[in-house]
Amino acid sequence: MKVAYYFRSYRKGVYSIEVLFRRILASLDTRVSATSHAVGLGNVFSLWRNARLNPSDIYHVTGHVNYIALGLKGHQTVLTVHDIGHYTQTLKGWKKYVYKKVWFDWPLRKVAFITTVSEFSKQQLVTFFSVHASKIKVIHNPFPALYTRQDKLILSASPKILQIGTGDHKNLNRLIQAVKQLPCELMLLRVFDADIDQLLKKEGVSAKWFSDLTDQEVYELYQQCDLVFFASTYEGFGMPILEAQATGRAVITSDCTSMPEVAGEGAVLVDPYSIKEIREAIVKLLSDDAYRNACIEKGYHNLQRFQPDFIAGQYMELYTQIYSK
């Protein structure tokens, strides 16, 4: 079976979709003959022409370039939607209207099937774009192959809390308020922000900034930290939850959107809007070794749901269903 995959064009530091699909393709192995195409606004027409001249059995748009599906054979196309956060959280006015049409309404209507990475994201597609639920299949992301368990038996003298991601929804401001006067240090995996740096200094919170790291360097941050904070106010999936669980670190995440679904029982769930709950979770994890270790073990067990062979098998079933028709 010949499958053509369409990825967003390369941008420095933005490669999460590519990494997870490389792992899926490795698990599919010889069951598909795969070709990969990088999509940018400048090469859309040439890619559509190539698809006509060199047809595939299945076309799979892997995310964030939904519009490429408009020029592909709809009854042979799968479109993966990771989240709709940019639409719901950022855009306004005419830009939001155009984005809705080109990225969602038209492509979602045309393709044979839509896959998305959580039940939360599926429900959002149904709610915001009136897609029938039967057209959407939830297939989770696999956890990254690079991440293997590295237990940290003794906490750092000044425990290190790793926070991942840029944007207000990543909830860093509330984390800063929650750790005031606690003897710990923040490890911020995000682009430097002068306003946040000023807030850190004002509140007397110690922090180090990290950006433009390789996959290996990010993994090393997980190994160095004592716990991971990923209590966002919005996520379509939440890969850092699995990365923390795979490394053997306790993780604090939110009790809303997709995060409870991804975390299973292997995380401490908090109301992301409650500084009090965030602080209590941090203090409990850092002060109670048995509690922290139980959380880590449950997290490691949770990874069984996100094994790449299982995920690849779900995609293969979908491809076969389309191919048989």
C-alpha positions in Angstrom: 0.0 0.0 0.0 1.5 3.3 -1.1 0.9 6.2 1.4 1.9 9.8 0.8 2.4 11.8 4.0 2.2 15.6 4.0 4.1 17.5 6.7 4.4 21.2 7.5 7.6 22.8 6.2 10.5 22.9 8.5 10.7 25.6 11.1 13.5 25.7 13.7 12.5 24.3 17.0 9.1 23.1 15.7 9.2 19.4 14.9 6.9 17.5 17.3 4.6 16.2 14.6 7.5 15.0 12.5 9.1 13.2 15.5 5.9 11.3 16.4 5.1 10.3 12.8 8.7 9.0 12.3 8.0 6.7 15.2 4.7 5.6 13.7 6.3 5.0 10.3 9.0 2.9 11.9 6.4 0.7 13.5 4.4 0.4 10.2 7.7 -0.9 8.7 7.1 -2.7 5.4 3.3 -2.6 5.6 3.3 0.7 3.7 5.4 2.2 1.1 5.8 5.8 2.4 6.7 9.0 0.7 7.0 12.3 2.6 6.3 15.8 1.3 7.0 19.1 3.1 4.1 21.6 2.6 4.5 25.4 2.4 2.3 28.0 0.8 4.8 28.3 -2.0 4.6 24.7 -3.2 1.0 23.8 -2.8 0.1 23.7 -6.5 3.2 21.6 -7.4 2.3 19.1 -4.7 -1.2 18.8 -6.0 0.1 18.3 -9.5 2.5 15.6 -8.3 -0.3 13.8 -6.5 -2.2 13.6 -9.8 0.9 12.5 -11.9 2.1 10.0 -9.2 -1.0 8.8 -7.4 -0.9 7.0 -4.0 -3.4 4.7 -2.5 -3.7 6.8 0.6 -2.9 10.5 1.3 -2.3 11.4 4.9 -2.1 15.1 6.0 -0.3 14.9 9.3 -1.3 18.2 10.8 -1.2 22.0 10.7 -1.3 22.1 6.8 -4.9 21.1 6.5 -5.4 23.1 3.4 -3.3 20.7 1.3 -6.2 18.3 1.5 -8.3 20.5 -0.8 -6.3 19.4 -3.9 -6.1 15.7 -3.0 -8.5 12.9 -3.7 -10.9 13.3 -0.8 -12.1 9.7 -0.6 -8.5 8.5 -0.2 -7.4 11.2 2.3 -6.9 11.1 6.0 -6.4 14.4 7.9 -4.9 14.5 11.4 -6.0 17.4 13.6 -3.9 17.8 16.8 -5.8 20.7 18.3 -7.7 23.9 17.4 -6.1 26.1 20.0 -4.9 28.7 17.5 -8.5 29.1 16.2 -10.2 29.2 19.7 -7.5 30.9 21.7 -5.7 33.4 19.4 -7.4 34.5 16.3 -10.1 37.2 16.0 -12.2 39.0 13.3 -11.7 38.3 9.6 -8.5 36.3 10.1 -10.4 33.9 12.3 -13.1 33.5 9.6 -10.7 32.8 6.8 -8.7 30.4 8.9 -11.8 28.5 9.8 -12.8 28.1 6.2 -9.4 27.2 4.7 -7.9 25.1 7.7 -11.1 23.4 8.9 -14.5 23.8 7.2 -13.5 22.9 3.6 -10.7 20.3 4.4 -12.8 18.5 7.1 -15.8 18.3 4.7 -13.7 16.9 1.9 -11.6 14.1 3.4 -12.7 10.5 4.0 -11.6 10.4 7.7 -10.3 12.7 10.3 -8.0 11.5 13.1 -7.4 13.4 16.2 -5.3 12.8 19.3 -7.8 13.0 22.1 -11.5 12.7 22.9 -11.4 16.3 23.9 -10.1 17.4 20.5 -12.7 15.2 18.8 -15.5 16.9 20.7 -14.1 20.3 19.8 -14.2 19.4 16.1 -17.8 18.3 16.4 -18.8 21.5 18.4 -17.0 24.1 16.4 -17.1 22.7 12.8 -20.2 20.5 12.9 -18.3 17.4 11.8 -20.2 14.2 12.3 -18.6 12.2 15.1 -18.6 9.0 13.0 -16.1 10.6 10.6 -13.6 11.2 13.4 -11.3 8.5 14.9 -9.3 9.2 18.0 -5.7 7.8 17.7 -3.4 8.9 20.4 0.2 10.0 19.9 3.0 7.6 20.8 5.6 8.6 23.4 9.0 9.5 22.0 11.5 6.7 21.6 14.4 8.8 23.0 12.8 8.9 26.5 13.7 6.0 28.7 13.4 5.8 32.5 16.2 7.4 34.5 15.2 7.3 38.2 16.3 10.1 40.4 16.5 8.5 43.9 17.5 11.7 45.8 15.9 15.1 45.2 18.2 18.1 44.4 19.1 20.3 47.4 17.0 22.9 45.7 14.4 20.8 43.9 14.1 21.6 40.1 10.7 22.0 38.5 10.7 21.8 34.7 8.0 23.9 32.9 7.6 23.4 29.2 6.1 25.7 26.5 5.5 29.3 25.5 2.2 31.1 25.7 -0.2 32.3 28.3 -2.1 29.0 28.4 1.1 27.3 29.7 0.2 28.9 33.0 3.7 30.0 34.1 2.5 33.1 35.9 0.4 31.0 38.3 3.4 28.6 38.8 5.6 31.5 39.8 3.0 32.6 42.4 2.7 29.0 43.7 6.4 28.5 44.3 7.1 31.8 46.0 9.1 31.2 49.2 9.6 27.6 48.4 13.2 26.4 48.2 13.1 25.3 44.6 14.3 26.4 41.2 12.3 26.6 37.9 13.7 25.2 34.7 11.9 27.1 31.9 11.9 25.4 28.5 10.6 28.4 26.5 11.7 31.5 24.7 13.0 34.2 27.0 10.4 36.8 28.1 11.6 40.0 29.7 8.3 40.6 31.4 8.3 37.1 33.0 11.9 37.5 34.0 11.0 40.7 35.8 8.2 38.9 37.6 10.6 36.2 38.7 13.0 38.7 40.2 10.1 40.6 41.9 8.8 37.4 43.5 12.3 36.1 44.4 11.9 32.9 42.4 15.0 31.3 41.0 14.9 30.2 37.4 17.0 29.2 34.4 15.9 29.6 30.8 16.4 27.1 28.0 15.6 27.3 24.3 16.7 26.1 20.8 17.6 22.7 22.2 18.1 19.4 20.4 15.8 16.4 21.3 18.7 15.0 23.4 19.2 18.2 25.3 15.5 18.4 26.1 15.6 14.8 27.4 18.5 15.7 29.5 16.4 18.5 31.1 13.8 15.9 32.1 16.6 13.8 33.7 17.9 16.8 35.7 14.6 17.9 37.0 12.8 16.6 40.1 9.3 17.1 38.9 7.5 18.4 35.8 4.8 21.1 35.7 2.4 20.9 32.8 -0.8 22.4 34.1 -1.9 24.3 31.1 -5.3 25.9 30.7 -5.7 24.3 27.2 -4.1 21.4 25.4 -5.2 19.2 22.5 -3.0 16.4 23.8 0.0 17.1 26.1 3.1 15.2 25.0 5.2 16.5 28.0 3.0 14.4 30.3 4.2 11.2 28.5 7.8 12.5 28.3 7.8 13.0 32.1 6.2 9.6 32.7 8.7 7.8 30.4 11.7 9.5 32.1 10.4 8.5 35.5 9.4 12.0 36.8 6.3 12.9 38.7 4.1 15.4 36.7 1.6 17.9 37.7 -1.0 18.6 35.1 -4.5 20.0 34.7 -7.9 18.5 35.4 -9.4 19.9 32.2 -9.3 19.6 28.4 -7.3 16.6 27.1 -4.8 16.3 30.0 -6.7 13.8 32.3 -7.2 11.5 29.3 -3.5 11.5 28.5 -2.2 11.3 32.1 -4.5 8.5 33.3 -3.7 7.8 36.9 -0.1 8.7 36.5 -0.1 12.4 37.4 -1.3 14.9 40.0 -4.3 16.7 38.6 -5.0 20.3 39.7 -7.3 23.1 38.8 -4.9 25.2 36.6 -6.6 28.4 37.8 -6.0 27.6 41.4 -2.6 28.8 42.7 -3.4 27.1 46.0 -3.9 23.7 44.4 -0.7 24.0 42.4 1.3 24.9 45.5 -0.2 22.1 47.5 0.6 19.6 44.7 4.2 20.7 44.6 4.7 20.6 48.3 3.1 17.1 48.6 5.3 15.7 45.8 8.5 17.2 47.1 7.9 16.3 50.8 6.3 12.8 50.5 8.6 10.3 48.9 6.1 7.4 48.9 3.5 9.6 47.3 5.9 10.8 44.6 7.2 7.3 43.8 3.6 6.0 43.5 2.8 8.7 41.1 5.9 7.9 39.0 5.1 4.1 38.9 1.5 4.8 37.8 2.8 7.2 35.1 5.2 4.6 33.8 2.4 2.0 33.7 0.2 4.5 31.8 2.7 4.5 28.8 1.4 1.1 27.7 -1.6 2.9 26.1 0.8 4.9 24.0 3.1 2.2 22.6 4.1 3.0 18.9 3.2 -0.5 17.6 -0.4 -0.1 19.0 -0.8 3.4 17.6 0.6 2.3 14.2 -1.8 -0.6 14.1 -4.7 1.8 14.5 -3.6 3.8 11.5 -3.1 0.7 9.5 -6.7 -0.4 10.2 -7.9 3.0 9.0 -5.8 2.8 5.8 -7.0 -0.7 5.1 -10.6 0.4 5.6 -10.2 3.2 3.0 -8.1 1.1 0.6 -10.7 -1.7 0.6 -13.3 0.7 -0.7 
